[in-house]
Amino acid sequence: MKDAFDPGAPARPDSGLFGLDAGPDEARVHVLAVPFDATASYRKGAAGGPAAILRASRQVDLFDAVTGKPYEAGIWMAPPDPVVERWNDAATEHAARGDAEAVDGIGDELNAFVHERVREALSNEKLVGTLGGDHSVPFGAVRAHAERFPGMGVLHFDAHADLRVAYEGFTWSHASILHNVATRIDGVGTIVQVGLRDLCEEERDAIARSGGRIRALFDHEWAEARFAGEDLRALVRRTLEPLPNDVYVTFDVDGLDPTLCPGTGTPVPGGLTWHEAMLWLGEVVRSGRRVVGFDLTEVAPRDEPQQGDGWDAIVGARLLYRLIGFALRSGR
Ligand SMILES: [Mn+2]
């Protein structure tokens, strides 16, 4: 006879994400792992994110003081499809040779793959979180959500605006994801960006010329508000105000203070503390908005495997669990 599930017991080393055993049919939450980082421009490593987060997730306590019992919904992560690894290897070689056209061709295939996987899960009423990989990965996931939840807003956590019109020649660059989302996907409404502290003039102008469609709260503005003793909760609420009821969250981990993600590909000093990030996510839910889906990208483990997974994966696993928990709490 199978033992009753004890959420307080240690996870088995071969168990699924967060030590859970739910299969794809029973689990309400599907995590799509996409270990792809071929367009990483500075330091690679995000392709190792899903495997490291899976290992670190088994150590996360299932009861969560803030969001309750997300595990009760059932959480399942599909084993990464070997085709993604092949695409990643091939695209990395093309990128090293400067063959942007070949990299973009693989990006087209990856986008179609992610779109189809997420579309299918959404049609089965799943809550879907896409786990990168670099920030180029979730384009197809955003498209699938925008088809399912037309008019949805996007809440974007990142040190970077990701509004470049291609980067290093790559159309599907991690540095262009929000440009691509804003210009290539029908059904995406207002975009709110948080944590930004590293951007080029072209990106600043894109925000300024968007007619209010893209709003940014820059990291230095956040810091100034903190220094001035402003009511940060009120500032969060004001900043979220332009978002519609349905919100998709795209979370590049480098939006956080790099002490929480030292291995990430393009770290920048500054950024959100853990509790500040939780304030943002919590206020989305408390405002009555619905988190329709999300992605988490750019978590790059640096430690040697024999030392166990380090800080990046531990933070990534806990951030993933909170994203799931907040989305479930929002009525998704
Ligand atoms: Mn970034």
py3Dmol code that shows the C-alpha trace and the ligand (Angstrom):
import py3Dmol

protein = """\
ATOM      1  CA  MET A   1       0.000   0.000   0.000  1.00  0.00           C
ATOM      2  CA  LYS A   2       1.223   3.478  -0.826  1.00  0.00           C
ATOM      3  CA  ASP A   3       2.027   5.601   2.237  1.00  0.00           C
ATOM      4  CA  ALA A   4      -0.092   8.697   2.807  1.00  0.00           C
ATOM      5  CA  PHE A   5       1.642  11.826   1.521  1.00  0.00           C
ATOM      6  CA  ASP A   6       3.268  13.834   4.308  1.00  0.00           C
ATOM      7  CA  PRO A   7       4.056  17.427   3.201  1.00  0.00           C
ATOM      8  CA  GLY A   8       6.417  17.864   6.154  1.00  0.00           C
ATOM      9  CA  ALA A   9       8.572  14.831   5.382  1.00  0.00           C
ATOM     10  CA  PRO A  10      11.881  15.047   3.473  1.00  0.00           C
ATOM     11  CA  ALA A  11      11.582  14.511  -0.285  1.00  0.00           C
ATOM     12  CA  ARG A  12      12.993  11.420  -1.965  1.00  0.00           C
ATOM     13  CA  PRO A  13      16.047  12.177  -4.126  1.00  0.00           C
ATOM     14  CA  ASP A  14      14.282  10.832  -7.232  1.00  0.00           C
ATOM     15  CA  SER A  15      10.997  12.648  -6.650  1.00  0.00           C
ATOM     16  CA  GLY A  16       9.550  15.309  -8.923  1.00  0.00           C
ATOM     17  CA  LEU A  17       9.591  19.082  -8.626  1.00  0.00           C
ATOM     18  CA  PHE A  18       9.265  20.121  -4.947  1.00  0.00           C
ATOM     19  CA  GLY A  19       9.377  16.438  -4.024  1.00  0.00           C
ATOM     20  CA  LEU A  20       5.891  15.872  -5.429  1.00  0.00           C
ATOM     21  CA  ASP A  21       4.742  12.855  -7.391  1.00  0.00           C
ATOM     22  CA  ALA A  22       1.666  14.164  -9.230  1.00  0.00           C
ATOM     23  CA  GLY A  23       1.556  13.227 -12.900  1.00  0.00           C
ATOM     24  CA  PRO A  24       0.588  15.576 -15.720  1.00  0.00           C
ATOM     25  CA  ASP A  25      -3.114  14.705 -15.614  1.00  0.00           C
ATOM     26  CA  GLU A  26      -3.687  15.213 -11.891  1.00  0.00           C
ATOM     27  CA  ALA A  27      -1.393  18.238 -11.505  1.00  0.00           C
ATOM     28  CA  ARG A  28      -3.105  21.613 -11.994  1.00  0.00           C
ATOM     29  CA  VAL A  29       0.271  23.323 -12.347  1.00  0.00           C
ATOM     30  CA  HIS A  30       2.574  22.493 -15.235  1.00  0.00           C
ATOM     31  CA  VAL A  31       6.151  23.735 -15.306  1.00  0.00           C
ATOM     32  CA  LEU A  32       7.696  23.665 -18.764  1.00  0.00           C
ATOM     33  CA  ALA A  33      11.478  23.397 -18.484  1.00  0.00           C
ATOM     34  CA  VAL A  34      13.345  24.924 -21.422  1.00  0.00           C
ATOM     35  CA  PRO A  35      17.113  24.645 -20.865  1.00  0.00           C
ATOM     36  CA  PHE A  36      18.162  26.970 -23.683  1.00  0.00           C
ATOM     37  CA  ASP A  37      20.646  29.853 -23.408  1.00  0.00           C
ATOM     38  CA  ALA A  38      22.192  30.159 -26.862  1.00  0.00           C
ATOM     39  CA  THR A  39      21.624  33.914 -27.099  1.00  0.00           C
ATOM     40  CA  ALA A  40      23.258  34.646 -23.730  1.00  0.00           C
ATOM     41  CA  SER A  41      25.499  37.596 -24.502  1.00  0.00           C
ATOM     42  CA  TYR A  42      27.848  37.691 -21.521  1.00  0.00           C
ATOM     43  CA  ARG A  43      27.921  34.575 -19.343  1.00  0.00           C
ATOM     44  CA  LYS A  44      26.144  31.353 -20.243  1.00  0.00           C
ATOM     45  CA  GLY A  45      24.763  28.934 -17.666  1.00  0.00           C
ATOM     46  CA  ALA A  46      21.004  29.539 -17.595  1.00  0.00           C
ATOM     47  CA  ALA A  47      20.484  26.296 -19.543  1.00  0.00           C
ATOM     48  CA  GLY A  48      21.486  24.555 -16.318  1.00  0.00           C
ATOM     49  CA  GLY A  49      18.687  26.304 -14.441  1.00  0.00           C
ATOM     50  CA  PRO A  50      15.858  23.759 -14.648  1.00  0.00           C
ATOM     51  CA  ALA A  51      17.942  20.752 -13.539  1.00  0.00           C
ATOM     52  CA  ALA A  52      19.466  22.666 -10.621  1.00  0.00           C
ATOM     53  CA  ILE A  53      16.109  24.127  -9.600  1.00  0.00           C
ATOM     54  CA  LEU A  54      14.567  20.645  -9.692  1.00  0.00           C
ATOM     55  CA  ARG A  55      17.248  19.383  -7.288  1.00  0.00           C
ATOM     56  CA  ALA A  56      17.014  22.430  -5.016  1.00  0.00           C
ATOM     57  CA  SER A  57      13.197  22.328  -5.051  1.00  0.00           C
ATOM     58  CA  ARG A  58      13.135  19.076  -3.090  1.00  0.00           C
ATOM     59  CA  GLN A  59      14.426  20.992  -0.084  1.00  0.00           C
ATOM     60  CA  VAL A  60      11.686  23.679  -0.204  1.00  0.00           C
ATOM     61  CA  ASP A  61       9.139  23.374   2.597  1.00  0.00           C
ATOM     62  CA  LEU A  62       5.771  22.693   1.030  1.00  0.00           C
ATOM     63  CA  PHE A  63       3.790  24.695   3.516  1.00  0.00           C
ATOM     64  CA  ASP A  64       4.338  28.344   2.645  1.00  0.00           C
ATOM     65  CA  ALA A  65       3.646  30.960   5.314  1.00  0.00           C
ATOM     66  CA  VAL A  66       2.680  33.519   2.675  1.00  0.00           C
ATOM     67  CA  THR A  67       0.761  31.630  -0.023  1.00  0.00           C
ATOM     68  CA  GLY A  68      -0.460  28.595   1.903  1.00  0.00           C
ATOM     69  CA  LYS A  69      -0.407  25.159   0.312  1.00  0.00           C
ATOM     70  CA  PRO A  70       0.407  25.474  -3.402  1.00  0.00           C
ATOM     71  CA  TYR A  71       1.399  21.788  -3.457  1.00  0.00           C
ATOM     72  CA  GLU A  72      -2.198  20.747  -2.945  1.00  0.00           C
ATOM     73  CA  ALA A  73      -2.977  21.767  -6.534  1.00  0.00           C
ATOM     74  CA  GLY A  74      -0.369  19.296  -7.795  1.00  0.00           C
ATOM     75  CA  ILE A  75       2.772  20.548  -9.526  1.00  0.00           C
ATOM     76  CA  TRP A  76       4.396  18.690 -12.373  1.00  0.00           C
ATOM     77  CA  MET A  77       7.494  19.462 -14.414  1.00  0.00           C
ATOM     78  CA  ALA A  78       7.854  17.768 -17.765  1.00  0.00           C
ATOM     79  CA  PRO A  79      11.262  16.169 -18.280  1.00  0.00           C
ATOM     80  CA  PRO A  80      13.130  18.504 -20.651  1.00  0.00           C
ATOM     81  CA  ASP A  81      12.666  17.460 -24.275  1.00  0.00           C
ATOM     82  CA  PRO A  82      16.023  16.328 -25.764  1.00  0.00           C
ATOM     83  CA  VAL A  83      15.286  18.434 -28.840  1.00  0.00           C
ATOM     84  CA  VAL A  84      15.815  21.586 -26.738  1.00  0.00           C
ATOM     85  CA  GLU A  85      19.323  20.457 -25.797  1.00  0.00           C
ATOM     86  CA  ARG A  86      20.101  19.751 -29.453  1.00  0.00           C
ATOM     87  CA  TRP A  87      18.821  23.189 -30.471  1.00  0.00           C
ATOM     88  CA  ASN A  88      20.825  24.786 -27.688  1.00  0.00           C
ATOM     89  CA  ASP A  89      24.071  23.079 -28.752  1.00  0.00           C
ATOM     90  CA  ALA A  90      23.523  23.913 -32.424  1.00  0.00           C
ATOM     91  CA  ALA A  91      22.460  27.516 -31.809  1.00  0.00           C
ATOM     92  CA  THR A  92      25.408  28.055 -29.451  1.00  0.00           C
ATOM     93  CA  GLU A  93      27.782  26.948 -32.216  1.00  0.00           C
ATOM     94  CA  HIS A  94      26.057  29.148 -34.789  1.00  0.00           C
ATOM     95  CA  ALA A  95      26.234  32.095 -32.367  1.00  0.00           C
ATOM     96  CA  ALA A  96      29.967  31.559 -31.800  1.00  0.00           C
ATOM     97  CA  ARG A  97      30.458  31.721 -35.588  1.00  0.00           C
ATOM     98  CA  GLY A  98      28.321  34.855 -35.799  1.00  0.00           C
ATOM     99  CA  ASP A  99      25.700  33.119 -37.960  1.00  0.00           C
ATOM    100  CA  ALA A 100      22.710  35.119 -36.721  1.00  0.00           C
ATOM    101  CA  GLU A 101      20.419  33.755 -39.422  1.00  0.00           C
ATOM    102  CA  ALA A 102      20.966  30.169 -38.257  1.00  0.00           C
ATOM    103  CA  VAL A 103      20.448  31.182 -34.619  1.00  0.00           C
ATOM    104  CA  ASP A 104      17.197  32.931 -35.542  1.00  0.00           C
ATOM    105  CA  GLY A 105      16.066  29.839 -37.451  1.00  0.00           C
ATOM    106  CA  ILE A 106      16.472  27.723 -34.330  1.00  0.00           C
ATOM    107  CA  GLY A 107      14.749  30.477 -32.334  1.00  0.00           C
ATOM    108  CA  ASP A 108      11.750  30.154 -34.673  1.00  0.00           C
ATOM    109  CA  GLU A 109      11.592  26.427 -33.938  1.00  0.00           C
ATOM    110  CA  LEU A 110      11.995  26.915 -30.192  1.00  0.00           C
ATOM    111  CA  ASN A 111       9.248  29.555 -30.140  1.00  0.00           C
ATOM    112  CA  ALA A 112       6.871  27.241 -32.003  1.00  0.00           C
ATOM    113  CA  PHE A 113       7.734  24.373 -29.655  1.00  0.00           C
ATOM    114  CA  VAL A 114       7.137  26.403 -26.475  1.00  0.00           C
ATOM    115  CA  HIS A 115       3.970  27.932 -27.919  1.00  0.00           C
ATOM    116  CA  GLU A 116       2.504  24.528 -28.755  1.00  0.00           C
ATOM    117  CA  ARG A 117       3.381  22.991 -25.379  1.00  0.00           C
ATOM    118  CA  VAL A 118       1.918  25.907 -23.434  1.00  0.00           C
ATOM    119  CA  ARG A 119      -1.138  26.210 -25.685  1.00  0.00           C
ATOM    120  CA  GLU A 120      -1.934  22.551 -25.123  1.00  0.00           C
ATOM    121  CA  ALA A 121      -1.570  22.796 -21.338  1.00  0.00           C
ATOM    122  CA  LEU A 122      -3.714  25.943 -21.223  1.00  0.00           C
ATOM    123  CA  SER A 123      -6.410  24.178 -23.231  1.00  0.00           C
ATOM    124  CA  ASN A 124      -6.404  21.535 -20.477  1.00  0.00           C
ATOM    125  CA  GLU A 125      -7.028  24.293 -17.887  1.00  0.00           C
ATOM    126  CA  LYS A 126      -3.522  24.106 -16.423  1.00  0.00           C
ATOM    127  CA  LEU A 127      -1.633  26.948 -14.777  1.00  0.00           C
ATOM    128  CA  VAL A 128       1.607  27.049 -16.759  1.00  0.00           C
ATOM    129  CA  GLY A 129       5.000  28.356 -15.671  1.00  0.00           C
ATOM    130  CA  THR A 130       7.810  28.353 -18.208  1.00  0.00           C
ATOM    131  CA  LEU A 131      11.251  27.813 -16.711  1.00  0.00           C
ATOM    132  CA  GLY A 132      14.327  28.958 -18.665  1.00  0.00           C
ATOM    133  CA  GLY A 133      16.862  29.059 -19.873  1.00  0.00           C
ATOM    134  CA  ASP A 134      17.611  32.596 -20.909  1.00  0.00           C
ATOM    135  CA  HIS A 135      14.991  35.293 -21.344  1.00  0.00           C
ATOM    136  CA  SER A 136      14.520  34.525 -25.055  1.00  0.00           C
ATOM    137  CA  VAL A 137      12.726  31.313 -24.049  1.00  0.00           C
ATOM    138  CA  PRO A 138       9.223  32.479 -23.024  1.00  0.00           C
ATOM    139  CA  PHE A 139       8.169  34.241 -26.259  1.00  0.00           C
ATOM    140  CA  GLY A 140       5.964  31.313 -27.313  1.00  0.00           C
ATOM    141  CA  ALA A 141       4.558  31.053 -23.788  1.00  0.00           C
ATOM    142  CA  VAL A 142       3.522  34.723 -23.766  1.00  0.00           C
ATOM    143  CA  ARG A 143       1.903  34.245 -27.183  1.00  0.00           C
ATOM    144  CA  ALA A 144      -0.082  31.209 -25.997  1.00  0.00           C
ATOM    145  CA  HIS A 145      -1.280  33.112 -22.912  1.00  0.00           C
ATOM    146  CA  ALA A 146      -2.224  36.186 -24.962  1.00  0.00           C
ATOM    147  CA  GLU A 147      -4.345  33.962 -27.216  1.00  0.00           C
ATOM    148  CA  ARG A 148      -6.063  32.433 -24.213  1.00  0.00           C
ATOM    149  CA  PHE A 149      -6.367  35.686 -22.210  1.00  0.00           C
ATOM    150  CA  PRO A 150      -6.616  38.457 -24.821  1.00  0.00           C
ATOM    151  CA  GLY A 151      -5.848  41.923 -23.500  1.00  0.00           C
ATOM    152  CA  MET A 152      -3.708  40.594 -20.658  1.00  0.00           C
ATOM    153  CA  GLY A 153      -1.064  42.875 -19.222  1.00  0.00           C
ATOM    154  CA  VAL A 154       2.554  41.909 -18.640  1.00  0.00           C
ATOM    155  CA  LEU A 155       4.427  42.557 -15.407  1.00  0.00           C
ATOM    156  CA  HIS A 156       8.134  42.370 -16.142  1.00  0.00           C
ATOM    157  CA  PHE A 157      10.827  42.028 -13.474  1.00  0.00           C
ATOM    158  CA  ASP A 158      14.311  42.610 -14.842  1.00  0.00           C
ATOM    159  CA  ALA A 159      17.470  44.676 -14.491  1.00  0.00           C
ATOM    160  CA  HIS A 160      17.147  45.220 -18.259  1.00  0.00           C
ATOM    161  CA  ALA A 161      14.345  46.633 -20.384  1.00  0.00           C
ATOM    162  CA  ASP A 162      14.828  43.944 -23.082  1.00  0.00           C
ATOM    163  CA  LEU A 163      13.405  46.365 -25.637  1.00  0.00           C
ATOM    164  CA  ARG A 164      16.249  46.214 -28.134  1.00  0.00           C
ATOM    165  CA  VAL A 165      15.289  45.657 -31.745  1.00  0.00           C
ATOM    166  CA  ALA A 166      17.465  42.535 -32.065  1.00  0.00           C
ATOM    167  CA  TYR A 167      20.769  42.288 -30.215  1.00  0.00           C
ATOM    168  CA  GLU A 168      24.116  41.106 -31.583  1.00  0.00           C
ATOM    169  CA  GLY A 169      22.105  40.464 -34.752  1.00  0.00           C
ATOM    170  CA  PHE A 170      19.745  37.960 -33.090  1.00  0.00           C
ATOM    171  CA  THR A 171      16.053  38.660 -33.606  1.00  0.00           C
ATOM    172  CA  TRP A 172      15.129  36.292 -30.774  1.00  0.00           C
ATOM    173  CA  SER A 173      17.748  37.591 -28.352  1.00  0.00           C
ATOM    174  CA  HIS A 174      17.161  37.546 -24.598  1.00  0.00           C
ATOM    175  CA  ALA A 175      17.723  41.323 -24.822  1.00  0.00           C
ATOM    176  CA  SER A 176      14.794  41.735 -27.246  1.00  0.00           C
ATOM    177  CA  ILE A 177      12.102  39.644 -25.582  1.00  0.00           C
ATOM    178  CA  LEU A 178       9.907  42.562 -24.488  1.00  0.00           C
ATOM    179  CA  HIS A 179      10.310  44.290 -27.839  1.00  0.00           C
ATOM    180  CA  ASN A 180       9.163  41.088 -29.518  1.00  0.00           C
ATOM    181  CA  VAL A 181       6.296  40.628 -27.062  1.00  0.00           C
ATOM    182  CA  ALA A 182       5.159  44.236 -27.526  1.00  0.00           C
ATOM    183  CA  THR A 183       5.367  44.303 -31.319  1.00  0.00           C
ATOM    184  CA  ARG A 184       4.740  40.736 -32.492  1.00  0.00           C
ATOM    185  CA  ILE A 185       1.995  39.422 -30.216  1.00  0.00           C
ATOM    186  CA  ASP A 186      -1.586  40.558 -30.591  1.00  0.00           C
ATOM    187  CA  GLY A 187      -3.532  40.452 -27.382  1.00  0.00           C
ATOM    188  CA  VAL A 188      -0.851  41.908 -25.101  1.00  0.00           C
ATOM    189  CA  GLY A 189      -2.024  45.064 -23.334  1.00  0.00           C
ATOM    190  CA  THR A 190      -0.104  47.281 -20.961  1.00  0.00           C
ATOM    191  CA  ILE A 191       3.423  46.313 -19.949  1.00  0.00           C
ATOM    192  CA  VAL A 192       4.838  47.380 -16.569  1.00  0.00           C
ATOM    193  CA  GLN A 193       8.576  46.994 -16.010  1.00  0.00           C
ATOM    194  CA  VAL A 194      10.178  46.882 -12.576  1.00  0.00           C
ATOM    195  CA  GLY A 195      13.805  46.806 -11.456  1.00  0.00           C
ATOM    196  CA  LEU A 196      15.289  48.380 -14.588  1.00  0.00           C
ATOM    197  CA  ARG A 197      18.788  49.746 -14.107  1.00  0.00           C
ATOM    198  CA  ASP A 198      20.747  48.906 -17.254  1.00  0.00           C
ATOM    199  CA  LEU A 199      19.385  50.106 -20.556  1.00  0.00           C
ATOM    200  CA  CYS A 200      20.358  51.881 -23.760  1.00  0.00           C
ATOM    201  CA  GLU A 201      18.918  55.117 -25.166  1.00  0.00           C
ATOM    202  CA  GLU A 202      16.948  53.218 -27.794  1.00  0.00           C
ATOM    203  CA  GLU A 203      15.136  51.378 -25.000  1.00  0.00           C
ATOM    204  CA  ARG A 204      14.500  54.519 -22.974  1.00  0.00           C
ATOM    205  CA  ASP A 205      13.030  56.117 -26.110  1.00  0.00           C
ATOM    206  CA  ALA A 206      10.889  53.046 -26.808  1.00  0.00           C
ATOM    207  CA  ILE A 207       9.318  53.412 -23.346  1.00  0.00           C
ATOM    208  CA  ALA A 208       8.856  57.176 -23.758  1.00  0.00           C
ATOM    209  CA  ARG A 209       7.283  56.821 -27.218  1.00  0.00           C
ATOM    210  CA  SER A 210       4.958  53.952 -26.293  1.00  0.00           C
ATOM    211  CA  GLY A 211       2.173  56.345 -25.343  1.00  0.00           C
ATOM    212  CA  GLY A 212       1.863  54.811 -21.888  1.00  0.00           C
ATOM    213  CA  ARG A 213       1.610  51.250 -23.123  1.00  0.00           C
ATOM    214  CA  ILE A 214       5.000  50.441 -21.643  1.00  0.00           C
ATOM    215  CA  ARG A 215       5.591  51.828 -18.172  1.00  0.00           C
ATOM    216  CA  ALA A 216       8.818  51.504 -16.232  1.00  0.00           C
ATOM    217  CA  LEU A 217       9.589  52.067 -12.614  1.00  0.00           C
ATOM    218  CA  PHE A 218      13.361  52.372 -12.734  1.00  0.00           C
ATOM    219  CA  ASP A 219      15.415  50.872  -9.944  1.00  0.00           C
ATOM    220  CA  HIS A 220      16.883  54.279  -9.018  1.00  0.00           C
ATOM    221  CA  GLU A 221      13.345  55.659  -8.658  1.00  0.00           C
ATOM    222  CA  TRP A 222      12.511  52.782  -6.347  1.00  0.00           C
ATOM    223  CA  ALA A 223      15.667  53.449  -4.313  1.00  0.00           C
ATOM    224  CA  GLU A 224      14.857  57.182  -4.107  1.00  0.00           C
ATOM    225  CA  ALA A 225      11.376  56.405  -2.831  1.00  0.00           C
ATOM    226  CA  ARG A 226      12.895  54.148  -0.206  1.00  0.00           C
ATOM    227  CA  PHE A 227      15.393  56.801   0.886  1.00  0.00           C
ATOM    228  CA  ALA A 228      12.634  59.427   1.083  1.00  0.00           C
ATOM    229  CA  GLY A 229      10.622  57.159   3.354  1.00  0.00           C
ATOM    230  CA  GLU A 230       7.747  56.954   0.897  1.00  0.00           C
ATOM    231  CA  ASP A 231       4.979  54.435   1.349  1.00  0.00           C
ATOM    232  CA  LEU A 232       6.361  51.697  -0.915  1.00  0.00           C
ATOM    233  CA  ARG A 233       3.151  49.713  -0.857  1.00  0.00           C
ATOM    234  CA  ALA A 234       1.284  52.734  -2.197  1.00  0.00           C
ATOM    235  CA  LEU A 235       3.955  53.216  -4.865  1.00  0.00           C
ATOM    236  CA  VAL A 236       3.558  49.582  -5.937  1.00  0.00           C
ATOM    237  CA  ARG A 237      -0.212  49.992  -6.142  1.00  0.00           C
ATOM    238  CA  ARG A 238       0.086  53.159  -8.248  1.00  0.00           C
ATOM    239  CA  THR A 239       2.573  51.487 -10.565  1.00  0.00           C
ATOM    240  CA  LEU A 240       0.351  48.435 -11.047  1.00  0.00           C
ATOM    241  CA  GLU A 241      -2.722  50.603 -11.695  1.00  0.00           C
ATOM    242  CA  PRO A 242      -2.450  50.622 -15.527  1.00  0.00           C
ATOM    243  CA  LEU A 243      -2.438  46.810 -15.670  1.00  0.00           C
ATOM    244  CA  PRO A 244      -5.695  45.093 -16.653  1.00  0.00           C
ATOM    245  CA  ASN A 245      -7.306  42.359 -14.568  1.00  0.00           C
ATOM    246  CA  ASP A 246      -5.342  39.534 -16.205  1.00  0.00           C
ATOM    247  CA  VAL A 247      -1.601  39.744 -15.713  1.00  0.00           C
ATOM    248  CA  TYR A 248       1.189  37.558 -17.065  1.00  0.00           C
ATOM    249  CA  VAL A 249       4.400  37.759 -15.019  1.00  0.00           C
ATOM    250  CA  THR A 250       7.749  37.469 -16.783  1.00  0.00           C
ATOM    251  CA  PHE A 251      10.482  37.263 -14.162  1.00  0.00           C
ATOM    252  CA  ASP A 252      14.130  37.582 -15.142  1.00  0.00           C
ATOM    253  CA  VAL A 253      15.891  36.698 -11.903  1.00  0.00           C
ATOM    254  CA  ASP A 254      18.433  39.496 -12.447  1.00  0.00           C
ATOM    255  CA  GLY A 255      15.681  41.947 -11.478  1.00  0.00           C
ATOM    256  CA  LEU A 256      16.586  40.873  -7.951  1.00  0.00           C
ATOM    257  CA  ASP A 257      19.649  42.091  -6.089  1.00  0.00           C
ATOM    258  CA  PRO A 258      22.557  40.029  -7.509  1.00  0.00           C
ATOM    259  CA  THR A 259      23.341  38.723  -4.034  1.00  0.00           C
ATOM    260  CA  LEU A 260      20.249  36.571  -4.699  1.00  0.00           C
ATOM    261  CA  CYS A 261      21.418  35.448  -8.155  1.00  0.00           C
ATOM    262  CA  PRO A 262      25.227  35.694  -8.315  1.00  0.00           C
ATOM    263  CA  GLY A 263      25.505  33.247 -11.223  1.00  0.00           C
ATOM    264  CA  THR A 264      23.056  34.953 -13.558  1.00  0.00           C
ATOM    265  CA  GLY A 265      24.283  35.882 -17.034  1.00  0.00           C
ATOM    266  CA  THR A 266      24.178  39.682 -16.868  1.00  0.00           C
ATOM    267  CA  PRO A 267      24.138  40.765 -13.213  1.00  0.00           C
ATOM    268  CA  VAL A 268      23.791  44.465 -12.333  1.00  0.00           C
ATOM    269  CA  PRO A 269      24.220  46.043  -8.877  1.00  0.00           C
ATOM    270  CA  GLY A 270      21.036  47.259  -7.218  1.00  0.00           C
ATOM    271  CA  GLY A 271      17.732  45.506  -7.736  1.00  0.00           C
ATOM    272  CA  LEU A 272      14.909  44.260  -5.589  1.00  0.00           C
ATOM    273  CA  THR A 273      15.341  42.556  -2.252  1.00  0.00           C
ATOM    274  CA  TRP A 274      13.468  39.311  -1.727  1.00  0.00           C
ATOM    275  CA  HIS A 275      10.748  40.952   0.333  1.00  0.00           C
ATOM    276  CA  GLU A 276      10.360  43.803  -2.140  1.00  0.00           C
ATOM    277  CA  ALA A 277       9.787  41.295  -4.942  1.00  0.00           C
ATOM    278  CA  MET A 278       7.217  39.545  -2.758  1.00  0.00           C
ATOM    279  CA  LEU A 279       5.531  42.904  -2.088  1.00  0.00           C
ATOM    280  CA  TRP A 280       5.117  43.420  -5.854  1.00  0.00           C
ATOM    281  CA  LEU A 281       3.736  39.936  -6.431  1.00  0.00           C
ATOM    282  CA  GLY A 282       1.535  40.093  -3.355  1.00  0.00           C
ATOM    283  CA  GLU A 283       0.033  43.435  -4.363  1.00  0.00           C
ATOM    284  CA  VAL A 284      -0.902  42.064  -7.788  1.00  0.00           C
ATOM    285  CA  VAL A 285      -2.948  39.417  -6.014  1.00  0.00           C
ATOM    286  CA  ARG A 286      -4.315  41.713  -3.272  1.00  0.00           C
ATOM    287  CA  SER A 287      -5.500  44.167  -5.947  1.00  0.00           C
ATOM    288  CA  GLY A 288      -7.827  41.427  -7.185  1.00  0.00           C
ATOM    289  CA  ARG A 289      -5.914  40.860 -10.396  1.00  0.00           C
ATOM    290  CA  ARG A 290      -5.397  37.367 -11.754  1.00  0.00           C
ATOM    291  CA  VAL A 291      -1.939  36.002 -12.528  1.00  0.00           C
ATOM    292  CA  VAL A 292      -2.785  33.994 -15.637  1.00  0.00           C
ATOM    293  CA  GLY A 293       0.690  32.548 -16.147  1.00  0.00           C
ATOM    294  CA  PHE A 294       4.340  33.272 -15.653  1.00  0.00           C
ATOM    295  CA  ASP A 295       7.909  32.487 -16.564  1.00  0.00           C
ATOM    296  CA  LEU A 296      11.159  32.473 -14.616  1.00  0.00           C
ATOM    297  CA  THR A 297      14.414  32.850 -16.524  1.00  0.00           C
ATOM    298  CA  GLU A 298      18.157  33.474 -16.209  1.00  0.00           C
ATOM    299  CA  VAL A 299      18.707  31.386 -13.063  1.00  0.00           C
ATOM    300  CA  ALA A 300      22.243  30.101 -13.652  1.00  0.00           C
ATOM    301  CA  PRO A 301      23.767  27.710 -11.122  1.00  0.00           C
ATOM    302  CA  ARG A 302      27.510  28.130 -10.710  1.00  0.00           C
ATOM    303  CA  ASP A 303      28.417  25.575  -8.078  1.00  0.00           C
ATOM    304  CA  GLU A 304      30.081  22.259  -8.758  1.00  0.00           C
ATOM    305  CA  PRO A 305      27.445  19.518  -8.730  1.00  0.00           C
ATOM    306  CA  GLN A 306      29.283  17.519  -6.066  1.00  0.00           C
ATOM    307  CA  GLN A 307      28.907  20.448  -3.687  1.00  0.00           C
ATOM    308  CA  GLY A 308      25.170  20.336  -4.124  1.00  0.00           C
ATOM    309  CA  ASP A 309      23.263  23.143  -5.698  1.00  0.00           C
ATOM    310  CA  GLY A 310      24.076  26.524  -4.448  1.00  0.00           C
ATOM    311  CA  TRP A 311      22.388  29.759  -3.771  1.00  0.00           C
ATOM    312  CA  ASP A 312      21.165  30.545  -7.299  1.00  0.00           C
ATOM    313  CA  ALA A 313      19.139  27.348  -7.516  1.00  0.00           C
ATOM    314  CA  ILE A 314      17.839  27.652  -3.953  1.00  0.00           C
ATOM    315  CA  VAL A 315      16.556  31.169  -4.604  1.00  0.00           C
ATOM    316  CA  GLY A 316      15.227  30.083  -8.019  1.00  0.00           C
ATOM    317  CA  ALA A 317      13.292  27.160  -6.535  1.00  0.00           C
ATOM    318  CA  ARG A 318      11.756  29.338  -3.840  1.00  0.00           C
ATOM    319  CA  LEU A 319      10.891  32.063  -6.312  1.00  0.00           C
ATOM    320  CA  LEU A 320       9.253  29.459  -8.546  1.00  0.00           C
ATOM    321  CA  TYR A 321       7.216  28.153  -5.619  1.00  0.00           C
ATOM    322  CA  ARG A 322       6.070  31.673  -4.706  1.00  0.00           C
ATOM    323  CA  LEU A 323       5.130  32.454  -8.335  1.00  0.00           C
ATOM    324  CA  ILE A 324       3.013  29.305  -8.363  1.00  0.00           C
ATOM    325  CA  GLY A 325       1.547  30.114  -4.941  1.00  0.00           C
ATOM    326  CA  PHE A 326       0.622  33.705  -5.807  1.00  0.00           C
ATOM    327  CA  ALA A 327      -0.910  32.656  -9.133  1.00  0.00           C
ATOM    328  CA  LEU A 328      -3.046  30.024  -7.409  1.00  0.00           C
ATOM    329  CA  ARG A 329      -4.040  32.519  -4.732  1.00  0.00           C
ATOM    330  CA  SER A 330      -5.126  34.940  -7.479  1.00  0.00           C
ATOM    331  CA  GLY A 331      -7.808  32.498  -8.512  1.00  0.00           C
ATOM    332  CA  ARG A 332      -5.936  30.841 -11.372  1.00  0.00           C
TER     333      ARG A 332
END
"""
ligand_1 = """\
1
MN
Mn 17.868 40.816 -17.520
"""
view = py3Dmol.view(width=600, height=400)
view.addModel(protein, "pdb")
view.setStyle({"model": 0}, {"cartoon": {"style": "trace"}})
view.addModel(ligand_1, "xyz")
view.setStyle({"model": 1}, {"stick": {}})
view.zoomTo()
view.show()
